[in-house]
Amino acid sequence: MSMVAASSVTPPLLAPVDQLPELGASWASRLRDENRERFARLGLPAADDEAWRFTNLKRLRGASFAYDPNVAAPPAPELPGLNVPEFTLVNGRAELERLDGFPGLQVTSLATILRQEPDSISATLGAGADTTRHRFAALNTAHLADGVVVRVERNARAKLRILMTGPGAAHAGYPRILILIEDGAEALVIEDHVGAEGFTCPVTEARVGQSGVLHHVRLDRSGGMAMHFGLVAVHQERDSRYVSDVMALGSRLSRLDLDVSLAGEGAECVLNGLYLPVESQHMDHHTRVSHDAPHTTSRELYKGVLGGKGSAVFNGRIVIHEGAMGVDAGQTNNNLLLSDQALVNTNPELEIFADDVKAQHGATIGQIEDESLFYLRSRGIEEGEARRLLIEGFAGVMIEKIGLEPVEGVVRAELARRF
Amino acid sequence: MTEPGQDLLLEVRDLHARVGEQSILRGIDLEVRAGEVHAIMGPNGSGKSTLAKALAGHPSVEITQGEMIYRGRDLRALKPEERAGLGLFLGFQYPVEIPGVSNRYFLRAALNAVKRQRGESEVSAVDFLALLKSKATLLDLDDALLTRSVNEGFSGGEKKRSEVLQMVLLDPMLAVLDETDSGLDIDALKLVSRGINEQRRPDRSLVLVTHYQRLLNYIVPDFVHVLSAGRIVRRGGKELALELEAEGYGPYEENPEQRVPARGR
């Protein structure tokens, strides 16, 4: 193991090559090398980078992390009541080679696949994550070693929880997930980041085949000192459906980029998000929906409740490409500020190069309204409870959308604990 | 009609209040005894709603002078929720929409909050559902309105009936109903009036704030007070409402200097 200081002359955060395992496929080694070179050249986003204007990386620049996937991670809390197969990544390293016994569902460690059947993912691994635009995705790919590959076979139904634990304090982890939903398949995948205290830089790539459905629930339940910089890149084929519920509950400093490419005609995505920064937490959500094909639909609703010195960024980009007629895109971002020191920056970005499209967006930043509070209090409800009711009412809509009671319970408990 | 009782429930003396920089109430005197029905009438902008809000403790109304004594307590020292606990109810002119909070959940939270304050035991979810169903049927309120978010997507009439439902559930001693008749068609008005009339009891008083006499055809007041420019300028019995209906508020639109004693007739 080696300590890598972010401020040293060697490329910050990059683990030395001899710390990385041999990969079973030459194309994978090339992919890793290219991204090592790319990150070494580009480094972290600069302070004047427009896409990072409101997220200060000083805390990351000043820190140093050890890279050692084999170190033990703190134990993760259960998700009681959720009766779903589980696969665990510790510091990005798969605990098992594969998960057996679930027909239609193949869950295999990335290292195993690269060793045994690399050709099965050579066209998909790295195809979705744009490491030119996303420096942290380049950093993740520069440490390509292990992770998990989930394949849901044609017309099959499957559920899976991917439990991501670690890295511990002062350690870095680079988890990698590849989700392949074959034509007509339907899957629920819960990506559950729990208990990290160090620096996590995960990349999830998903491909949803023709008429396939992926419900992707992503929870960040990292610890209060953790830093989390992730990318989710989704590619959708004809008539497919992708539903994302992003719940930002943890980490001291976090950013998630969610890129969705609606590549096939009739594809639809529904992007829901909830962020709840308190104390000095900072949560940044950048989404980019690319309507590449005609008659594609996107619906996006992100909500934030901010307390203490909590801060957040919502940046929602919708790109409607030339020739993509009949597109229907909608984006909403609502924020509830509970303290004078909380801060949110919200920014819609619409780039429309096609005719005959519908694109709507709206954003609000507000506080608890006196009139609502008085209405509840005039009915005998004590002020504190009235506030809680209003906050739950605001955020509860996002929680209910998840549609999985055990997960909803976790989010509700977080909400109640915070506000 | 119930016989006006002797117990003084509410006593408002020389009440002055402002909203923002604007002085709205300029010396209101009002006495309400148990079982009485009072109507506060007056032209737009005369301060009717501000008086109702002052009684319930709306944060936008700043009391600058005078007092409000309710059941022997100084209302100014009580929070809105404490006033509700003591049996004071305000029916809102514009009921507030609360997105994401189901009406049923809200109603039970309110009922139990009030019961806790009154030292009564809380209502179980099962008992509450039965109670709610019986009361909602009385007001012809659809089940769907009970599961929806509070007031969200309700029609004007549904909002007002929902206010009366809240009143029925919370079982107040003094209900101040602010323009409960506005926006109601005749059928809805009859329904709401019936609901309110069924709530009349010798120990319960009503203050009806209304612009029009129409409501008073269905809920007959014992006393009518005419408010103009923040003062009560005339008092009378139910016949005064009819007179106002016939002659309009013309004479009361000006700013009169007279002040009428609390029980003057």
Interface residues (C-beta under 8 A of the other chain):
Chain A: D370 E371 S372 F374 Y375 L376 R377 S378 R379 G380 I381 E382 E383 E385 A386 L389 L390 E392 G393 F394 A395 G396 V397
Chain B: A56 G57 H58 P59 S60 K79 P80 E81 R83 A84 G85 F89 L90 F92 P95 V96 I98 P99 G100 V101 F106 A109 A110 L111 A113 V114 Q117 S149 Q166 L170
